[in-house]
Amino acid sequence: MFRLKITLFLLVFVFALHGGEPYVNGALMSKIEGKYQIYAKNRFLYLQKTLDEVQNANDMEKLNAVNDFFNNVRYATDAKIYNKSDYWATPWEFLGKDMGDCEDYVISKYFALIYLGVDPKKLFFSYVKSLRFNAAHMVLTYFETPRSEPLVLDNYNLKIFPASQRKDLIPVYNFNGESLYRASTSGNGQKVDNDKAHKKWDELKLNMKRQKI
């Protein structure tokens, strides 16, 4: 009973700090605790604290805070976690399990930044090739303006760098939930079509709406 009172107090506290709906509301938090236990709930409470601390900060401070927080989550393949070759986890699955692959880092960073008020038009899911690992990879990119050089938020390289400084990544295309673009280190190019990416995005939106944990 004492632990329950403390938990309710913390939820009310983070709600008051944000001045509105918390990133994870009380009902969803209860479901997360029921499935993933107390340590998962504590991770979400710490996430809320992190988000509240930069709620009124500039975009760069928000990017750094969110990037640093989620890069502490352990990397694991979809095959190991979900027994699937390619699965896009919701932020609640990712942080609940405390592990995920590159897409999961990107998804969780994206929605946390949207929660903080960062313009979604500035954020892109970016498919790249990692020269270091000789493998397909995904990062989150941030464009201050449509013509700006993007900043790269990555779970391989923990610091945020302009795309031109990430010589280990070859850009392929960018995806922002509305359109796909051929990518370069300097920004977006021609629109392209990719049914697989759209299908994964639609599946993710449905799982978000269902609050899949």
C-alpha positions in Angstrom: 0.0 0.0 0.0 2.8 2.4 0.9 4.5 1.7 -2.5 1.2 2.4 -4.3 0.8 5.7 -2.5 4.4 6.7 -3.5 3.7 5.8 -7.1 0.5 7.8 -7.2 2.3 10.8 -5.7 5.0 10.6 -8.3 2.4 10.4 -11.1 0.6 13.5 -9.8 3.9 15.2 -9.4 5.1 14.7 -12.9 1.6 15.6 -14.2 1.7 18.9 -12.3 5.2 19.7 -13.6 4.2 19.3 -17.2 1.0 21.3 -16.7 -1.0 18.7 -18.7 -1.2 15.1 -19.7 1.9 13.1 -18.8 3.8 11.2 -21.5 2.4 8.0 -20.0 -1.0 8.4 -18.2 -1.9 6.6 -15.0 -4.0 3.9 -16.7 -1.2 3.0 -19.2 1.4 3.1 -16.4 -0.6 0.6 -14.4 -0.7 -1.7 -17.5 3.1 -1.3 -18.0 3.8 -2.1 -14.3 1.5 -5.1 -14.5 3.4 -6.5 -17.5 6.9 -5.4 -17.0 7.0 -4.9 -13.2 8.3 -2.0 -11.0 11.6 -1.4 -12.7 9.9 -0.6 -16.0 7.6 1.8 -14.3 10.6 3.5 -12.7 12.1 3.9 -16.2 9.0 5.7 -17.4 8.9 7.9 -14.3 12.5 8.8 -15.0 11.7 9.5 -18.6 8.9 11.9 -17.5 11.4 13.7 -15.2 13.8 14.0 -18.1 11.1 15.4 -20.4 9.8 17.8 -17.8 13.3 19.2 -17.3 13.6 20.3 -20.9 9.9 21.2 -21.6 10.7 24.9 -22.0 14.2 24.4 -23.5 15.2 25.0 -27.1 15.1 22.3 -29.7 18.8 21.4 -29.4 18.6 20.9 -25.6 15.5 18.7 -26.2 17.3 16.7 -28.8 20.3 16.1 -26.5 18.1 15.1 -23.5 16.0 12.6 -25.5 19.0 11.2 -27.4 21.0 10.6 -24.2 18.0 9.1 -22.4 17.1 6.5 -25.0 20.7 5.6 -25.9 21.0 4.1 -22.4 18.5 1.3 -23.5 20.2 -2.0 -24.5 20.5 -3.0 -28.1 18.9 -6.3 -29.2 17.7 -7.7 -32.5 14.0 -8.1 -33.3 14.7 -11.8 -33.8 15.9 -12.1 -30.1 13.1 -10.0 -28.7 10.0 -10.7 -30.8 11.1 -13.7 -32.9 10.5 -11.6 -36.0 12.9 -10.4 -38.7 11.6 -6.8 -38.7 9.3 -5.3 -36.0 8.7 -1.6 -35.1 8.0 -1.5 -31.4 6.0 1.2 -29.7 7.9 3.4 -27.2 6.1 1.5 -24.4 7.3 -1.9 -25.6 10.8 -0.5 -26.1 11.2 1.0 -22.7 9.1 -1.7 -21.0 11.4 -4.4 -22.3 14.5 -2.1 -21.9 15.9 -3.3 -25.2 15.3 -2.9 -28.9 17.0 -2.4 -32.3 17.7 0.8 -34.3 14.2 1.4 -35.5 13.0 1.3 -31.9 15.4 3.9 -30.7 14.3 6.2 -33.6 10.6 5.7 -32.9 10.9 6.4 -29.1 13.0 9.5 -29.7 10.6 10.7 -32.4 7.5 10.5 -30.2 9.2 11.9 -27.1 10.3 15.0 -29.1 6.8 15.4 -30.5 5.5 15.3 -26.9 8.0 18.1 -26.1 6.6 20.2 -28.9 9.3 19.8 -31.5 7.7 20.4 -35.0 7.2 16.9 -36.5 8.0 18.4 -40.0 11.6 18.8 -38.7 12.0 15.1 -37.8 12.7 12.2 -40.2 13.2 8.5 -39.9 16.3 8.1 -42.0 17.4 4.9 -43.6 21.2 4.7 -44.0 23.9 2.2 -44.6 26.4 1.8 -41.8 29.9 1.4 -43.2 31.2 0.4 -39.8 28.8 -2.6 -39.6 28.2 -3.0 -43.3 24.5 -3.2 -42.7 21.3 -1.3 -43.1 20.5 1.1 -40.3 18.0 3.7 -39.2 18.7 7.0 -37.4 16.5 10.0 -36.5 17.3 13.2 -38.3 16.4 16.8 -37.4 16.1 19.6 -40.0 16.1 23.1 -38.5 14.7 24.3 -41.9 13.9 22.2 -45.0 17.2 23.4 -46.5 19.3 22.9 -43.4 21.9 20.2 -43.1 20.3 17.5 -40.9 21.5 16.6 -37.4 21.8 12.8 -36.7 20.5 11.1 -33.6 21.9 7.6 -33.5 22.2 4.7 -31.1 25.6 3.7 -32.6 27.4 7.1 -32.2 25.9 8.5 -29.0 26.6 12.2 -29.7 24.6 14.3 -32.1 26.5 15.4 -35.2 25.7 17.1 -38.5 25.2 14.5 -41.3 28.3 15.7 -43.1 30.4 14.6 -40.1 29.0 11.1 -40.1 31.3 9.6 -42.7 30.4 6.1 -41.5 26.8 6.5 -42.8 25.6 6.5 -46.4 22.2 8.2 -46.6 19.5 6.3 -48.5 16.1 8.0 -47.9 14.2 9.9 -45.3 10.7 9.2 -44.1 8.5 11.6 -42.0 5.2 9.8 -41.8 3.9 11.7 -44.8 6.5 11.2 -47.6 9.6 9.4 -48.5 12.6 11.3 -50.0 15.9 10.3 -51.4 18.5 11.5 -48.8 21.9 13.0 -48.9 24.2 14.5 -46.2 22.8 17.9 -47.2 19.1 17.1 -47.0 16.2 15.7 -48.9 15.9 15.2 -52.6 13.3 13.6 -54.9 10.2 11.9 -53.5 10.2 8.1 -53.7 7.8 5.4 -53.0 8.4 2.4 -50.6 5.4 0.3 -49.7 7.3 -1.6 -47.0 8.1 1.6 -45.1 4.5 2.9 -45.4 3.2 -0.5 -44.2 5.4 -0.5 -41.2 4.5 3.1 -40.4 0.7 2.3 -40.7 1.2 -0.7 -38.4 3.1 1.4 -35.9 0.4 4.1 -35.8 -2.3 1.4 -35.2 -0.2 -0.1 -32.3 0.2 3.4 -30.9 -3.5 4.0 -31.0 -4.1 0.7 -29.3 -1.4 1.6 -26.7 0.3 -1.7 -27.4 2.7 -2.7 -24.6 
